[in-house]
Amino acid sequence: MVVAASSSVDVLDEVSEVLSSRAMLLLCLASSLRMVGTTTMAAYLPVLVQRAFLPHVEQFSLLNALGYSVCGSLSSSFGGLAAGFLAQHRRGPAALAMLPALGVAAAVVPLAVTVLSPSFWVAMVTLLLQYLLAECWLGPGMAVLQVRPCHVTTCTW
């Protein structure tokens, strides 16, 4: 971000403007929760698998990488299709922002089963389901930003 030398930027005013829309507030909340979940899983899940399923560590590494790639791609694609459908039917930016929020909320149950399951295979199937549900945020998130772009007059990107 480049700020012109003669202009003054009140960060709180800019943040307030961005979050004044319910759609942007939902998008920021859902994206933040998803990123917290992603960071937590990246740090915690390998440790959990090593402690609970030591004989399956290599299988976990392969399934996690492939599952995240395939399920994440499918989820993002379906999220984008759903965003296109909602935009086409003029549901508004709030409806677009609800998709990531609902995806993150729906992914909580499979994630809980993943970390609490005594079975490695049940944990892996629910982990893949969690990826499928939670990664739908990208398409709708970008659509919200296109429907209601942030109004920042003093910055160039």
TAWOZI-V895598 format. One record per helix or strand of 2 or more residues. SS is the DSSP state (hx for helix, st for strand). FROM is the first residue (numbers start at 1). TO is the last residue. If there is no record, write none. Layout:
BEGIN
{{SS;FROM;TO} {SS;FROM;TO}}
END
This chain:
BEGIN
{{st;2;3} {hx;11;18} {hx;22;52} {hx;54;88} {hx;93;116} {hx;120;134} {hx;137;147} {st;155;156}}
END
